[in-house]
Amino acid sequence: MRAMRTPEETAVLLSLLLRRSGQKRARVSLETIRHLAKRKQLRHVFIDLLDEQLDELGVVLIEITRGGYGLLLASTLDGAPSITAKKYLAEDLALLKTKATGFEDIRRELEEAMALEE
């Protein structure tokens, strides 16, 4: 019987995989993670621990709606522009405060933006 790998060992392999690919961001399937982890099932606890270990290695793990996970080198965010609520949400926050708008309007705008991305 094969010995299952720890979340730390799996994180090391995933981090190495991402770096050897030469990519700063990539997708990995659940099957790839299962293969590297030597596990038939990936429990939420394992994924949470894997996420923590990847963070220690400078890699961000993101669950993808379509299935699988995204890997992102945390260093890609160095030098990224800062966004502030004061700049982009000041009017919305003021309208929420006075109840001139509600979250249904904000959700609608967000849903429309997400639909355009697809």
C-alpha positions as CSV (number, residue, x, y, z in Angstrom):
1,M,0.0,0.0,0.0
2,R,1.3,3.4,-0.9
3,A,2.0,5.9,1.9
4,M,-0.1,9.0,1.6
5,R,1.9,12.3,1.5
6,T,1.5,15.0,4.1
7,P,0.0,18.4,3.1
8,E,3.6,19.8,3.5
9,E,5.1,17.2,1.1
10,T,2.2,17.8,-1.4
11,A,2.7,21.6,-1.1
12,V,6.4,21.2,-1.9
13,L,5.6,19.2,-5.0
14,L,2.9,21.6,-6.2
15,S,5.2,24.6,-5.6
16,L,8.0,22.9,-7.6
17,L,5.5,22.0,-10.3
18,L,4.4,25.6,-10.7
19,R,8.0,26.9,-10.7
20,R,9.2,24.4,-13.2
21,S,6.3,25.2,-15.5
22,G,7.7,28.8,-15.8
23,Q,4.2,30.1,-15.2
24,K,3.2,32.7,-12.5
25,R,-0.3,31.3,-12.4
26,A,-1.7,28.0,-13.5
27,R,-4.6,25.6,-13.0
28,V,-4.2,22.1,-11.5
29,S,-6.9,19.4,-11.5
30,L,-8.1,17.6,-8.4
31,E,-6.6,14.5,-10.1
32,T,-3.1,16.0,-10.1
33,I,-3.4,17.0,-6.5
34,R,-4.6,13.5,-5.6
35,H,-1.8,12.0,-7.6
36,L,0.9,14.1,-5.9
37,A,-0.7,13.6,-2.5
38,K,-1.0,9.8,-3.1
39,R,-4.6,10.0,-1.9
40,K,-7.9,8.6,-3.3
41,Q,-9.9,11.4,-1.7
42,L,-9.1,15.0,-0.8
43,R,-10.8,16.0,2.4
44,H,-11.4,19.6,3.2
45,V,-9.1,19.4,6.2
46,F,-6.3,18.2,3.9
47,I,-6.9,21.1,1.4
48,D,-6.9,23.6,4.3
49,L,-3.6,22.3,5.5
50,L,-2.3,22.2,2.0
51,D,-3.3,25.9,1.5
52,E,-1.4,26.9,4.7
53,Q,1.7,25.0,3.5
54,L,1.6,26.6,0.1
55,D,1.3,30.0,1.7
56,E,4.5,29.3,3.5
57,L,6.1,28.6,0.1
58,G,4.8,31.8,-1.4
59,V,2.0,30.2,-3.4
60,V,-1.7,31.1,-3.3
61,L,-4.2,28.3,-3.7
62,I,-7.6,29.3,-5.1
63,E,-10.6,26.9,-5.7
64,I,-12.0,27.3,-9.2
65,T,-15.7,27.2,-9.8
66,R,-15.2,24.9,-12.8
67,G,-13.3,22.4,-10.7
68,G,-9.7,22.1,-9.7
69,Y,-7.6,24.8,-8.2
70,G,-5.6,27.8,-9.3
71,L,-2.0,28.3,-8.2
72,L,-0.6,31.8,-8.1
73,L,2.9,32.9,-7.1
74,A,2.3,35.4,-4.3
75,S,5.2,37.5,-5.6
76,T,3.1,38.4,-8.7
77,L,1.1,40.7,-6.3
78,D,4.3,42.6,-5.4
79,G,3.9,46.0,-7.0
80,A,0.3,45.5,-7.9
81,P,-1.7,48.7,-7.8
82,S,-3.6,49.3,-4.5
83,I,-7.3,49.7,-4.6
84,T,-9.2,51.6,-1.9
85,A,-12.9,51.8,-0.9
86,K,-12.5,55.6,-0.7
87,K,-11.6,55.7,-4.4
88,Y,-14.0,53.1,-5.8
89,L,-16.8,52.7,-3.4
90,A,-17.2,56.1,-1.6
91,E,-20.5,56.9,-3.4
92,D,-21.9,53.4,-2.9
93,L,-21.1,53.5,0.8
94,A,-22.7,56.9,1.2
95,L,-25.8,55.7,-0.6
96,L,-25.9,52.6,1.6
97,K,-25.6,54.8,4.7
98,T,-28.6,56.9,3.7
99,K,-30.5,53.8,2.4
100,A,-30.7,55.4,-1.0
101,T,-29.5,52.1,-2.4
102,G,-29.3,48.5,-1.1
103,F,-27.3,45.4,-1.6
104,E,-29.7,44.2,-4.2
105,D,-28.5,47.0,-6.5
106,I,-24.8,46.3,-5.7
107,R,-25.3,42.6,-6.3
108,R,-27.0,43.3,-9.6
109,E,-24.0,45.4,-10.7
110,L,-21.6,42.7,-9.6
111,E,-23.5,39.9,-11.4
112,E,-23.5,42.0,-14.6
113,A,-19.8,42.5,-14.3
114,M,-19.2,38.8,-13.7
115,A,-21.4,37.9,-16.7
116,L,-19.3,40.1,-18.9
117,E,-16.1,38.3,-17.7
118,E,-17.5,35.0,-18.8
